[in-house]
Amino acid sequence: MLIGPLLQYIKNDFEKPIFVFAIDDSESNTISTGASKLDALKNQIDQIKRSIQQEDYTVDIVTLSGKQAIDDINFKNPSTNLDYLLDNIESNYENRNLAGAVLFSDGIYNQGLSPAYKELGYPLYTIGLGDTTAKKDIILKNILYNKLTYQGNSFPIVAEIQNQGFEGKDITVTIKNKGKVLDKKVIKFSRNYDLKEVEFRLTSDEKGLQHYEIEIVPQEGEFTDKNNTGHAYIDVIEGKEKILLVASSPHPDIKAIKSVTDQKENYSLNIYIPGITEFKNEKYDLIIFHQLPDLQNTAAEILNKYSKDNSSIWYITGNKVNYANFNQINNALKISQRGQQLDQVTALYNSDFNKFSLTAEEASVISKYPPVSVPFGEFKPMNNAEVILFQRLGNIQTVKPLLLFSNFNDKKVAVFSGEGLWEWRLLEFKETGSTKVFDKLIGNLIQLLSSREEKRKFKVYPINSEFYSSDPVLFETEVYNDIYEKIYGQNIDLTIVSEKNEKKHYSYVNTENSRFEIKGLSQGIYKYVASTVLNGKKETSEGEFLIKELNIELINGTSDFDLLRTISEKNKGLFLPVTKLSSLPEILKKSSPQSIIHSNEELSEVINLKWVFFLLLSLITLEWFFRKFKGGY
């Protein structure tokens, strides 16, 4: 034993066969089966699980909601993705002794791919829940509407309504806002399973998020009225972002830019060409100067007015520009032109620019745009201006900017220092049949320039404008000191107000790597006000967000046993209605799953083997006893 003799032996581990009970715990089962029957079903599943485990098998529970204990299952999951559930079993039990899975479901799915096309690597048995009998019902299947509209504008809301068993009857549909009925319509279905569209045209004079409730008046004998109501949430904004384009003369660039702004509902473009169109003296979010300032001092008053205030400006240069004046009025780019010579350059996207982004494919399209004419000379970016597009001369990449952006002293400025912008859009359409890349580049630039940034020291805002009621609402908190460095450890008071004027108060401390979370909010529009104290002064931040219900489980209450039969037959299993569930243990036992033996060869010192150690100890003890008894010692 002292010299450590080794013993080679084979160790066998037995892995029991595993059956997975996959339970569809979605809300549609509550509708099709009923809560009391589901409680009885849970008890029956638990008994069957124990019965199978007594046969020396392992039984695991998986659900759509992620719950693994039968007592925790409440059949309230807001959606059904059977494809995801079955795929998870295959991936999680790979290289395990998976003898099969049993799917308890009504066969109704509303997310993911159809499980009818799945070929699984394990036998699948299906248990049909609910009732396959078509039920009399009026279903609000969908609501179609634009999420954005403008104050005072007319807008449509369209409800798609399906009939099951109420053909020939008058059905009343109403639309409400803040409890007030705005409109009412009566429809009649000519046949069963007919689908009708009901359009309401409304106008809102109140800005902000507006909540519209569409309701079908319940009918006598209707299976459920839970799917008779739907909700539309429309953001009513005060007005469009106004853009002024000032040009020295007509030019194809103007039409190219207008084609981009016309695609955006929230942009209003005014064009001013002296002597041709009239100047509208309004407040603008962005001013575009095309080939201005020029040698004739065209629109000099407008140039002076907007170049000196905080208005966002986009300069587009060309052969008419007076570069001496141009260098005086802008603080983003200085161009020192040498004579009248021009360079023909193509564009190269700067992947380091982070104010907006383009994909590698979109950048490749831009690099193939035709050359534009730029002044021959020096280009000197000012005040930390960021280059969006570089100039490329032939195959030589330069550091000269073709398009750049600057935000200095709260004034946003962009400069496109070439002539021929319109040709880019024309060529892209010729080559690809669309102008998506050009429109995205110019659209993003206009949005970047026209949007106003808030330089507040305190901001609280939800990470999204919309949440589902099953998800928590997460708030971001930003607090800055006098030099706009983020600070932490501030006490934040947050008040949330529902549409019914119900208030909830919260307090928290902002930290570097955490968000404030609120759970359990019901459907509706919520306004919030947050406050903190900075340097003895109270700072506030406010806004609103939306909580939506995920009601897709209410659309269909008729079980689909045909789907369950199909997937079980396709995957070497068997379909059983829930009334024959008691026969499941015997069926699984007849499949004769076997344990898997995992054998491993191991080398171990004899002294580490307990049975060898105690055997030698016993022999030594016996030898000592007999020698002592016989008088050997």
N, C-alpha and C positions, 0 to 999 in steps of 0.2 A: 504493500500500500504506500510505502514511503517513496518508492520510485515512480509512482503515479501511473499505473497501467491504464491503458485506454480500452474502452469497449465500444464497438460499432453496433448500433441497433437501429431498428426502423420504428418510427413513432407514427401512429395512425390517429387522425382526427376525423370525427364523423360530423358532417354538416346535414342537419335535418332538412327535408323538403320545405320550401316556403310557399305559402299561399298569401297573396295580397288581396285584401278586400278594398276595392276602390269605390268610395261612396260619393256619389254626386249630391253634395249638400247645398245645391242652389235653391233659390226661392221658388222656382217653378214647381218643385216637388210639393211645397206647402200648398200651392194652389190646386194642383192636380190630385193630390193624395189626401191632404188635410192634416192638421197639426196632431190630432189625437192618434190617428193611424200611424203617423211617423214615429211617435213616442213608442207605440207598441212594436213597430218595426225595429227600432234601436235595441229593445230588449231581446227580440228574436235573433238579431244579428249577434248580440253578445253571447247568447246561449249556443248558437251554432259555432262561434269562434272557440268557446270552451270545449265543445264536443270534438272539434277537429284537433285541438291541441292535445286532447287525451289520446289521440291516435299517434302521438309522437311526431306531430307536424308543428311547424312554426306559422303563426298567422300575424300579419302586419296590417295596420289600418292606414290608408292614405285618403285624403279628401281634397276637394278643390280649394277649400279655405286654408289648408295646411294643418288642420287639427288631426291628432292621431289617437285621441281617446274618445270612445263612443259616447260617453256622458257629456262631452264638450260640444258635440255636433248639434247645431241648431237650425240647419237648413235655411240659412239667410244669405248665402253667397250671392252677390248681385249679378253674376254672369255665369255662363256654362261654357267651358272650353274642354271638351272631352278629349280632343286631340292632344292637348298639353298634358292632361292627366295620364293618358296611356303612354305617351312618350317618356314622361318622368319615371314611370315604373321600369321601362326598358333600360333607361340610362342608369338609374339608381341601383338596380339589381343585376347589372352586368357582372358576369363571372361569379354569380351566386347561384345556389341551387333553387332557382325559381321554378316551382312546379306548375304555376298558373296564377291567373288573376280573376277575381270575381267583381264585375262592375254592377253596382246597384244604381240604376238611373231610370228616368222616364223617357230617355232617348231624345230629349229636346236639347239642342245646343244652339248658341247664338254668338259664339266667338271661335276663332281658329278654323282649321280645315275640317271637312267632313270626315268623321272616323270611318265611314264606309269604305274609304280607299286605303285604309291602313293595313299593312301586313306586319304583324308583330312577331317577335322571336319567342313567344310563349303562348300557351293555350289561354283563351279568354272566354270565360263564362259570363253570361249577362242575366241580370234579374230585372224584369220589367216592373217599374213602379207606376202608380197612377192609373188613369183610365183612357182608353183609346177612343171612346165615344165622342164624336164631335159635339161640342157644347154650344148652346145658343148664346151668342155674345156679339156686342158691338165693340170693336177694337180701334182705338186711336193709334195707328201704326207708326206715324211719323209726322213731324212738323218741320216745314221748310221755311227758312227766313234768312235774311242778311243780318249778320251780327252788328252791323254798323249803319247808322243813318244820321241825317243832319236835322237839326232842330227846325220844325216847320214843314219838312218834306213829307210827302205821302209815301208809305211803304207797305208791301204785302206780307201777310202771314198765311201760309197754306197748310191746311191739316189734311192728312191722308187717313181716311176712315174705311174700315172693312166690316162687312156684314156677314154674320153666320146665323141664319135662322130667323131674320127679321125682314125678309123681302116684302115689299108692298106697304110697309109701315112708315109713318112720318117720324123722322129722327131730328131732334132739335140740338143744334150746336151753338154754344155761346163763347164769347171771348171777353175776358175781364181784365181790368187793371186796377190794383188797389181795392179789390172787392166790388168795383163798379162795372156793370155790364156795358160794354162799349158797342157790341153788335150781336145779332142773333140771326141764325139761318136755319131753315128747315129743309132736309133732304129726304129722298125716298129711294130705296134700293129696288131695282127691277128683278134681281136674281140673287141667289145665294152665293156667298164668297165674292160678291161684287166689291170693287174698290172705288171710292169716290174722293175727289179733291174738293175741299171747301176753302175758298179764298176770302180772307178778310183784308180790307185795305184801310189802314189807319194813319193818323197823323199825331205826332207828339210835340207839344210845345215845351215840355219839361226836359231839360238836359240831364245826362247821367244814365246809369243803368236802369232800364225799365223792365218790369216783370209782367208778362202777359200770360194769363191762364186760359187754356182752351178746354172746354168741358162738354162732353156729350151727356145729355140728360138720360139717366139710367132707365131701362125698359123693364117692364114686368116680365119675370121669367129669365132675366139675364143671369148667366153663370156667375160673373163677377163684375163689379163696377170699378175695380182697381185700375183697369186699363182704359178707363173712360176720360182720364184727365192727362193733359200734357202742359208743358211750360216752355215759353219762349223768352229769352233774355236779350234785349237789344240795347246797345250803347248809343244813346242819342248825344251827339257832340254839337258844340255851339256853331262851328263854322269850319270852312275849309282853310288849309294853309295857302296863303296868297303869295304868288310869285310874279315878279315884274321882270320882263325881258326887254332891255333897251338896246336897240341896234342902230348903227349909223345908216344902214340901208337894208333892203330885203336880201336874204341869203338862205341857201338850202339848209344851213345849220339850224335855223329857226324852226323849220318844219320837223327836223329830226328830233329836236328837244321837245317840241309840242306833242309829237307822237308818243313820247314817254310819259309826259304829265297827263295826257288824256286817258291813259290806262288806269290812273289812280283817282279814285273817287274823292279823296281828301285833298286834292290839289286844284287850285284855280289859277290859271296862267293868263296874265295880261301882257300884251305885246305893244310896245311903244316905239314907233319909227317916226321921227320928226318929219312933218309934212305929209305923212301917209295915214297914221293912226293917231288917236287922241290919248293924251296922258291922263290916267286916272289917279288922282292924288289920294291914295289910301295908305293904310298901314300894311307893309309887306313883310313876310317872313324871310324872303330871299330875293335879292336883285341880281340878275344876270346881265352883265355888260358885254355885248358882242362887238368886238373890234372898236372898243372905246377905252380911253380917250383917243380921238383921231386928230389929224392936223387941222380940221375945220372947227374944232371945239364944239362938236355936235353934242347936244344935251349936257352942256357944261354945268348948268345949275343942278341937275339931277345927280351928276357925278360928284360934285362937291358936297351936296347934301348927304348922300348915303355913304360916301367914303369917310366922312368925319364922325358919323354916329356909330352905334353898335350893330347896325344891320349886317346880316350875312351877305357876302358878295361872291359871285363867281365871274371871273374875268376870262373871256375867250379872245385871244389875240389874233392878229392877221396882218396882212400887208398894209392896212389902213391905220394901224395903231401908231400913235406918237409915243415912243418908248421913253422919252425924257419925262413927259407928264405921267406916264404909267408908273415909272419908278418913284415918283413923288407921292402918288396918292395911295399906293398899296404897301403894306409892310410884310408881305409874304415872299416876294420874289423880285430881284433886280436883274434886268436883262440889259446887257451892254452890247448893242448891235454894232457890227463892224461894216460900215457901208450899207449897201442894199442887198448884199449877198444872202442867199437862203440855203438851208440844208434840207434834204429830203430824208426824213427819219421815220422809222417804224416804232411801235410801242412795245415795251417789255414790262410786264406786271411785277411790282415789288412785293414778294411774298412776305416780307417783314412788316408790311403795313397792316395794322390790326384794328382800325376803326370799322372796317367791314371786310369781308373776305370773299374771294373767288376761288373756285376749284381749279385744280391743275388743268383740267380739260377746258374750262372757260378762259384761263390765262393763255392756253395754246391758241384758242380762237383769236384772242386779241393780238397775239404776236404775228398773226397772218393778215391783219388789217393792212390796207394800202398805206403808203407813206403819206405824211402830212408835211407841209412847209413850215419850217421854224427859222427864226433869225439866226444867222451865223454870228457867233460871239460868245460871251460869257454869261452863264446863268448862276446867280448866287441866291440860294434859299436863305430866308431871314427868319429870326425868332423861332428856331426849332421847328420850322415847317417840315412836314413829312411827305416824302415822295410816294405817289401812288403808281405812276407810270414813268419809267426811264426812257430816254431817247436811245435808239439803237441805229447807228449809221452803218448801213450795209450789214456785215456780220460782226461789227464791233459794238460791244455794249459800252455805253458811256455812263457817267454819273450825273449827267445833266437831266433835270426834270422835264418831263413832257406834261405831266399833270401832278399837281401837288396840293396839299391841304395844310392850312395853318389855323391855329386857335390861340390868339394872343390878346391878352387884356379883354377877354370876353367878346372878341370880334372874330368870327369865322370867315376865312377867305380861301378860295380855291382859284387856281390859275391853270388854264389849259393853253399852252404856249405854241399851239400850232394852228394851221388853217387846213380844213378838209375833213372836219369831224363828220359831216354828213355822208361822206363816201364810205365810212366804216359800216354804217347801218345798211347802206345799199349793197355793199359787197357781201356782208354776212347773209342777207336775205337771198342773194343770188346763189351763194355756195351751199347754204343749209336749208333754205326755205323758211327761215324764221329770223327774228332779231332778238332772241332771248338774252344773249350775252351783252349786246350793246345796251339794251333796255335795263338790264340789271346793273351794269356799271354806272350809267347815267342816273338811273333811279336811286341807287344807293348813295351816290354823291349828292343828289338833291335832298334826299332825306337827311343825310349827315349835316348838310348846311342849314336846312330849314328848321330842324328840331332845336328847341331851346333847352339848354342844360341848366339845372338848378344848382346853384352853389350854396346850398344850405348846410348848416353844421349838424343838423339832426334829421335823419330820414328813417322811417319805419315803413316797410312795404311787404306784402305777401309775395312769395316767390313766383306765384302764378295769379292770373286774374280769375281763374275758375278752378274749383275743386269739386270732387264728388263727395257725397256725404259720408262714404265709407273711409275716406282718406283724411289725415290730419291737415290742418291749415298751418303752414310754416311761414313765419315772419323773419325777414332780414332786418337788422338794426345797424345803422351807420351813425357814429358820433365822431365829430371832428373838433380839434382845437383851433386856435386862431390862425395857425399856419396850415390848416387843413391836413393834419396828421390824424389818423384814426386813434381814438382812445377807447378804453374799455373800463368796466367796473361801474358804469352809470346805472342808477336806479331808473327804471322805465315804468311808467303807468300807462296801461292800455285799456281803452274802453271800446267795446263792440256793441253796436246797436242794430237790431234786426228790423225787418219791415214793419213788424208789429210794435216797434218802439220798445222792445225788451232789451235791457242793458245788462252786459256782463263786464265785470272789472277784473283786470289781471295786473300783477306786478312781477317784474323780473329784473335781473341784472345782465347787461350785455357782456358777452365774453368773446374771445377771438375766434373760437372754432365751434360755435353753437348757434342754433336758431331757436326761436321761441315757438313752441308747438301748442296748438289748440285742437282738441278732439271733441266729437259729439255734437257738432253744429248741424242743424236740420236745413232743409232746402230753403233757399231764398237769397235775397240781396242783403249784404251787411255793410254798414259804414263803420269806420274805425277812427279813433283819435288817440294818438300816443303823445306823451309829454315827458320831458325831463328837465332838469335844472342845470344850466351851464353858466358858470361865472356869476351865479346869483340871479340869472335871468331864465324865465320859463320858455322853453322851446317846444313847439308842437309839430306834429306831422299827421296828416289825415288822408283818407282815401276810401275805396270800397272794393269789395270782392264778391264773388258769386259761389254759392253752394248748389250743386245740381244733384238730383237723384238719378241713379242708373236704373231705368225702368224696363230694360230689355227683357227681363224675366217675366214681365206681366203680359207680353204680347201674345204668347201661345200657352194654352193650358191643356192641350190634347197630347197625350203621350204618343210616342212613335216607337212601337214595338218592332216594326219592320226593320228599322235601322239597327236595333239591338240584335235581331235574328241574323241580319246580314254580317255584322262584324264578328259575331260568335262563330258562325259557320265558316267564315273566311279564315279564322284563326284557331281552328281545331278545338272549338269549345262547344257550348250548348246554351240555348236560351230557355229560361224558365220564367213564367209569370210569378209575381210575388206570392200568389196563393199556393204555389208548390215549393216554397222556399225550404220547407222542412226536409225535403228529399235531397238537398244540396250536400250534406255531409257524406251520404252514401255514394253520390255521384263522384265526388272528389276522391273518395277512398278507392273506388273502382278504377280510377285512372292509374293506380298503383305507382305513385311516385316513390323513388328510392333515395335513401341517404347517399351522399357522396363521401367517399373515403379520400382524405388528403394524407398521403404518406410522405414522410420526410426521413432521410437517412441522417443520423447524428452520431458524432463521436463525443464521448464524455468520459472523464476520469471515473474509475470504478467507485472511488470514495464518494462521488456526488450522487450515486444511485442509492437511494435509501434502502431498497429491498436487499441489495447486495451487502450494504453496510451492516444491516441488522442480522442478515444471515451469517456473515462472518463473525459478528459479535456473539451470536447464539452458539456457533460451533466452538469458538474459543472458550466461552463460559462452560459448555458441556465438557470440553476436554479438561478444563481446570477442575470441574467437579469430580469427574471420574478418576483423574489422577489423584486427587485428594482422598477420594473414597477408597481407592485401591492401595493407597499408601505410596504413591509414586513420588510425593513431596515430603 
